Structure formats: structure tokens, C-alpha cells
């Protein structure tokens, strides 16, 4: 085959080229859709807080500050807000690309490289436009535990120390990103144990014990009334709820996309399962299928009431790790034949997934156009601070309406710094009047969970709201 000819270099060289190209495409898309990814929901809220407070984290997910370093530097040197937004959108894929480079040139692990790439595109359409997703960041950290386990080291004290330090670091990065990384970490470690028949390897058990202690602390420290607590409480009735699984929004969401964004992972899952049966690898087959199905059921139960589309895509993302890693390890990179076919397979899947993201991007482009028209319509009022009935806006474009005060201020600052506006949305204006003094000219309506702030906390290099009462539009 032509890939084997000397002038094209060896197989790894071709993989390297493809990998870099894949990341360049993702980096380009992060810039092309920067406004669509940042002027929305959590991303808008985080960006607003980074500008005014330097860094921002929520729910103890402290690794969120890592992709905030670049935008923080640009804010520190007073770059215009548009540049900050583009840099923040870019920073996530700069981080992922850096992790890939570390995997490729230190661990030299193609399985990890392509797991990262496929994880970033497979089963994703709307979630690409949710830039701030700590889960995505955490899962990519957790993938590195695979590289660390399979990395060949001498059995010496210095090498063992390095193994433990790097493993603990990966686990901590995962832990401080998102609690769901518990599942991917345990899956990868147990898979390694089965694959290498390391059932008596004390190192593996030390890692599992460390994970158990760490995540147990997280579980028992969660407030039952918090967002995470309310979700986890669903598992208390797991066996009761599972009887009604077909009626859950989460199940219907996944089912409706079987022939869409989930077609590729389902195909890989079935193919890998059949491979294990044919090869009589029944332990791997049992672990592979049981783990994947169990995780799917857990997610369906936890999110049975549903969420926004981009959030629902997010919660199902980790299942791709369960599906992809065994496929790459035992099939794709295990057999050296059919090189051209394998290269073609990766290219087709990547391009198909990118096409899905680009097509979905049209909706988010329309959302930006709609916001532009909406804010232009407010120009007739000589005000900067608005309290508006949420029903005035089209529901399909109200993604992350909790952060509309930040979304509006960021977007109008982009258009004209002298005509900035903040719009707080609610369906209960009269009740809001009872909670806050709307005649307070320094009042800034922030979000329902942190309602009252003062305009003097705003970074004057970017926001210049004048002291005035909120103008109400019912």
C-alpha cells in the first residue's frame, strides 16, 4: 500500500500527521464559533466572572482555572473583550492539544492519542458549543491513566515513585474536574488489570483504594439540596426507577439519536462485543458489556428528568471511553494489517463528526443573529439595565437563561462599549420586586442563585454601566 512506501515514512509518522491535523481542525472551529461557544450559558457566566474576579470555579471543580489562565493574561494586559472571548474559546483546545502532545511524545501511546481525539468529536453536536464543560476536561485527564499504566518502566524504587506520583496527579486532576471521572478511572484501571492479568499487582489496588477514599469524601460532602446532591439522590431509588426507564426523558433522548450522533459508538460497541465472543475472551466481554450498560443506566436514572440538549449530550460523553479504549487496544491498534483501511476509517469518522458539529453550528449562528436583533430593539430605550419578562424572547434561543444578564452585557460590549446593556430575565417580576430594591441605582441583578450584586464590582476596563434603576418590560 502507498502508506508503506518509504517516502511517506513509517506508520507512526502518518498517524502523527493525522493527529495534528485533527487538532488543527478543532482549534480552527473553536475560533470560528468563538462567539457561539462563549456568549452562552455557563461560558458567558464564567467569562463574566473571569473579567471581574480574575478566576472562577464552581462545585469544587478547581481545574477549571487551567483554561482560564490565557484569558486572564489577556484581561490583565487590557486586550479588547472580543480578543478575550476568542482566546477563552481557543484555550480549551490548546489545553487538550497540550495533553495530546504529552501523550504522544512522552508516553508514545497511539491508543490514548486517538481516544482523546475521538472523545472530542464522537457523540457530539450541541455540546461542542458548551465550551465550559469540566466533565470534558476531567475525562481527558482520566484517559492519561491508561497511558501511565501501560508505560513500560523498570521495577525500581525511583521508577515506582514516579509511577505513583504521576498516577496520583492524574487522579487528582480528574477528581477536581468532575465527580463522573470516578467511572472512567475505575473502568480503565480494571480493564488494565484484566488485560494484563495483573490480579495480584498491589500497585493497582493502591490506586483503586486512593480513588475510593478520594471520591467517597466527595460523595459524603455533597449537600443533598445542591445540584449534584439532587442528581445523586436519584440513585437511591435505582431499582424502582429502572422499571420505568422507557418513560424517562434521558432514555428517550438517547433513543432518538441512535441513528444520529450515537450510531458510530453503537457500531463500535457491537463490533467489539462480537470480537470478544469470537475470540472467546469472555471475561473481557463480560466486563466490557456490563460496565458500558451499567454506566448508561446510571446516567439515564440520574438525569431521568432531562436537561438542555447540550447538557444531555455532555452526561452521555463518558460512555465513549468505555466503548473506544477496548476497541483501540484489542482490535484497531493490535492488528497491523489493513493500514490504509484503518487510516480511512479514522478520517471518515472524524470528518463525519466534524460535519455534524458544523451543521449544528448553523443553529447557534442563528441564535447570535437573534440576540443581535433583540438587543438592537432595546436601543429605542435610553437605558442600560433591563428587567424583562422571559416570555418576550423565543424559548429555543434561551439556552442558559440563568446567565442572560452576563450574556447580554458581554454581547452588547462587543457591539458598542458605549451602549452596553444588561438584561435580567424572569417570569415572576412582581415576586422579584419583593426580594430586591429595584430602585437601588447600583444594583446589578446577577443570577437567581446569587441575585444581588453592586455595579461597582464590575471591571471598569470592560464594563461601564451607569448608576440607574432597572427599566422593566413586562
N, C-alpha and C positions, 0 to 999 in steps of 0.2 A: 504494500500500500504506500501511497505517496508520503504519509506521515512518518514512515520508517526510513525514508531516504535521508542520507547524511546531511544534505543541505538544509533540511528542516530541523536538524538537531534531534535530540532524543525525546522520548515520550513526555518526560517531566517538563521539558522546555515548552512544549506545546500547551501542556496544562497550565504552566505559569502564564503564558501569553493570554490564554482564555480567561484565567482568573483575574488578571489585571484589567482586561477589557470589561469584564462583568462589573467590577467595582467602578471603573470609569463611567460606565453607563449609569449606575446607581448614583454616583456623585453628580453627574450631569442632571439627572432627574430631580435630585434634591435641590438643585439651584433653579431649574426650570419651573418647578412647582413650589418654590420657597414661600410665596405669599399664601398659597393654598394650604401648605403644611403648618405654617406658623400663626396666621391670622385665624385661628380656630380653637375653640375648646381649651383643653389643658395647655396646649402650646402657647396660646395667647396669654393665659393666666401666668404661666411660668415666665414668659418673656417680659411681661409687665413687671413682675416681681424681681427679675434679674436686673432690669433697668433701675428700679427704685431701691432695691435692697442688696444688690451685688450677687447673691446666690439664693436659690430657693429649693427646698426639698419638702416632700410630704410623706406621711406614713412611715417615717424612719428609713426611707429609700435614699440613703446618702450618696450613693454612686451617681445619682442624677446630676451632681455638681461637675462630674468629669466633662461631659459635653458642654457645660456652661462656661468652661474656662476661656474658650476662644471668644464667645460673645462678650464676656466680662471684660476682656482686654480691649476689645473694640469700643466698648462703652467707656472704659477708663480713659481712653485716648480721644473720646468725644467724636467718634465717627457718626455719620448721619444714621437715623433709625432704619432706613432701608438696608443699609450695609449690615447692620446688626442682625436684622431679620434673616438676610441671606446667609450670613455666617453661622447663625444658630441652626438653620436648616441643614447646612453643609456639615456642621460639626459632628453630627451623629454618624454620618458615613465616613468621615475622617477617622473617628474612633473605631468603627468596625473594620475599616481598611487597615488601621494600625494593628488591630488584633490579628487580622489575617496575615499581615507581614511577619508578625512574631511567630505565628504558627508555621508559616511557610519556610522561613529562613532559620528558625531555631529548632522547632520540632520536626520540620520537613514532613509534615503529615497531610497528605492529599485528602484523606477522608475528612479531616477536620476542616480543611480549606473549603471543600465543596459542600459540606454540611452547613457551614456558615452562609455561603452564597445561596444555596437552595432555601435555607430557612428565611432569608431576607426577601424571597420572591414567591415561593410556593404557598398557595392558600391565602394569598393577599390581594386585595383590590383596594378597598376603602382604607384599610389600616395603614397603608403607605402614607396617607395624608394625616395620620396621627403621629406627628414627629416625636412628641414627648410620650414615650412608652417605656417605662422602666423594665417591664417584662421582657421586651425585645433585647434590651441591653443585658439583662441578667441571664437570659438563656444563652446568649453568645458567650458570656463569661463561662457558664457551666459547661459548654461544649469543650472548652480547653482542658477539662479534667480528663477527657478521653485521650488527648494528646499527651498529657502528663503521665498517664498510666501506661501507655504503650511506648513511651520514650525509653530506649534501652540505656540503662545505667548499670555501672558496676555495683556489686553489693558491698559497698564500703561505708564507713560511718559518715564521711563528708557527703557522699552521694545520697545516702538515706536522709540526711538532714536537709539537703536541697529538695529532695522529693517531698518531704513533709511540709517544708516552708512554702513551696510553690503550690502544693495541693491545698493547704490551709488558706493561702491567699486567694486562690480561685474560688474556694467555697465561701470565703468572707465577701468577696466581690459579688458573688451570686446572691448571698443572703441579704446584703444591704441594697440589692436591686429590687427583688420581688420574692415573696414567700413561695410562689409557684415553682421556683427553681429547685425546691426540695425534690420534686418528682423527677426532673431531668438529671439531677446529680445522682440520685439513688439508682435510676434506671441505667445510666452509663456505667456506674461502678459495679453493679450486679452483672450487667452484660459482660464486662471485662472479666469478672470472676468466673462466669460460665464459659466464656470463650477460651480463656487461658487455663481453665480448670484449677484456679487458684483458691480452692475452698479452704485451704489451711494457711493462707497467707495473712499473717497478723496485721500487715500494713493496711489491707483492705478494711479489716474490721475496725482499726483505729480511725480511719476516715469516716466510716459509717457511724461510729459512736460519736465522733465530733459533730457530724451533721445532725444526728438525732438530738444531741444536747442543745445545739445552737437553735435549731428550728423549733424545738419544744419550748424553749424560752420565748420565742416569738409567738407561738400559739397561745401560751398561757398568759402572755402580757397583753393580748388583744382585748380591747373593750368590746363587750357583746353588742353595745349600741353603735359602735363605729361601723364604717363602710365594710371593712374587712370582717368584723365580727358578725354582722348581719349575713354576709355571704357564707361564712363558715358554719353558722348555725343551721344552715340547710342540711348539712351532713348528719346532724343528729337524727334526722328522720329519713336517712338514706333508703332503707329497705321499704319504708312506707311510700315514699315519693316515687321510687323507681317503678312502681306498679302503674303509675300514670304518665310514664315518660313520653308517650306519643303526643300528649296534650301540652307539653312544655314548649314555650317559645324557643328555648335553646335547641331542642331536638328538631323542631320544625325549621329553624334557621339552618342547621347543618344539612338536613334532608333536602331542603330546597336548592342546595348548592352542590349536590352530589355530582351533577353533570357540568358543573361550572368550576369554581376555584378548587374544589376538593377532588376533582377527577384524577389528577396526577397522583396525589398521595394515596388515594384509594387503590389505584392501579399498582403502585409500588408495594403497598401493603399486601395485596392479594398475591402478587408475583413472588415476593419474599416468603410469604407463608407457604406457598406451594413448593418453593425451592427447599425449604427446611423439611417438608414432608417427604419429597422425592429423595433427598439426601439422608433421610432418616435421622435428622438432627432434632429429635423430639423434645429434648429439654429446651433448646433454643426456640423451637416453635411454640412451646407452651408459654415460655416467658415472654416472647415477642407478642403473641396474640393477647395473652392475659393482661399484660401491662398496658398495651395500647387501648384495649377495650375498656379496662378499668378506669384509665385516665379520662377517656371520653365520657364515661358515665358520671364520673365525679364532676367534670365541668358542666355537663348537662344538668345535674342536680343543683350545683351551687348557683348557676345562672339561669335557673328554670323560669324566672320572671322576665328575663331578657334585658337588653340594654341597647344602646345605639349600635348601628351596623358595624362601625369601625371598632367598637369595643368588643362586640361578639366575635369578630374575626381575631382580635387580639387574644382572647381567652382560649381559643382553639389552636393558636400557633404552636405551643409546645409539643402537641401531638406529632408534629412533623419530625421532631428529634427522635421520638420512639420509632418512627417509620423509616427515616432516612439512614441513620447510622448503621443499623444491621445490614441494610441493603448495600450500602457502600463498602462496608467491611467484609462481608461474606460473599458478595457477588460481584459488584461493579469493579472494585479495585483488587479483588482476589484473583480473578482470571485475567490473563494477559492477552487473550485473543480478541479479535473484533475491535481493534483500536479505532478504526475510522467510524464504525457504528457507535461506539461509546462516545467519541467526541461529538458526533452528530446528535446523539441523544441529549447530552448536556446543553448543547447550543439550542436545540429545538425547545426544550423545557424552559430554558432561561428566556428566550425570545417570546415564547407563548405567554409566559408570566409577565414579562415587561409590557407586552401588548395589552394585557388585562389592566395593568396599572395605568397606562397611558389613556386607554378608553375610559376608565373610571375618572381620570383627571378632568375630563370634559365637564362632569357634574360639578366639580369643585371650582373650575373656571367660571361656570355659570353662577355659582354662589358668590364669587368675588364681584362679578358684574352686578348681581342683585344688591349686594351690600353697597356698592358704589352708587347705584340709583337711589337706594333708601337714604343714605347719608346726604346725597345731593338734595333730596326732598326736604331735608331739615334746614337747608340754607336760608329758607324764607323766614325762619325764626332767628332773631338776634340773640341766641343763647348758646351756651356750650355744654350745659348739664341738663340731661333729659331723663324723665321718668315716664316710661311708655308702657301701655298695655301690650303684653306679649302677643295678643291676638291680632294686632295690626300687621304683624310680619308673617311671611309664608313659613309654615312649620317645617317644610323639607329643608330649608336653609338655616334653621335654628339649631345647628349642631353645637352642643355645648353652650346652651343659652345662659348657664350659670356664669360664664365668663364674658358675657356680652359687653359689660362695662369696660373690660380690658380690650376686647376685640375692637370695639368702636373707637376707643382712644388711640389704639395703635394704627388702625387703618386711616383714620382722618388725619393723624400726624404725618402719615406717608404722603397724603394728597396735598395738604397745606398746613404747615405748622401754626399759622395764624388763625386757622379755622378749625381747631381741634374740638372734638365733641366726645362726651362720654354718655352712653345710653344704658340705663339700668332697666331691665325688663322684669315685669311681674304681671300676674293675673289678679293680684289682690292689692290694689293701690290703697284702698281705704284701710286695710289692716296694716300696711306698711307705715301709713301716717301715724298709727298708734305706737309703733315701735321706735321711730326716729323723728327728730325735729327737722322737717324738710325746709324750715326757714333758716336753718343754720347755713350761712353762706360758705363756710369752709368744709361742709360735709362732702364726703366722697362715698357714694354707695358702691361697695366693693363686690360682695357676693353673699348669698343667703347664709352661708356658714361662717362668714366674717363680714358682717354687714356694714358697720360704721367705721370709716376712717376719715382722716382730715387731708385736705388738699396739700397741706404744707409738707407731707411726706413725699410728694412727687419729685422726681429728679428734674430740676428746672432746665437742664440742658436739653431735655426732650419733651417735657410737658409743661404747658403754661396756661392751665385753666384759671380763669379769673374767679374771684370770690362772688358767687351769686347763688340764688335759690334755684332748686331744681324746677324746670319747666315741665308741667305734667300734660301728657297727651293720653286721654282715655280712649 
